[in-house]
Amino acid sequence: MLEHFFQCPYCWEEVSMLLDPSVSQTYVEDCEVCCNPMKVSVHFENGELISFQAENLEQ
């Protein structure tokens, strides 16, 4: 597992997620600070994080 730090698109607090480098995926997860749902898109190639995006679902 890989720990990744980023800013929540709602509350702008720094949060972290544990990511599985064996799979690229898009899913919805709640912010651990403000509890708002974020659309998270993660892309790995050969176990290396290529892109990470956490979006506000209201966009």
Helices and strands as residue ranges (DSSP letters): E 2-7, E 14-19, E 25-30, E 37-45, E 48-56
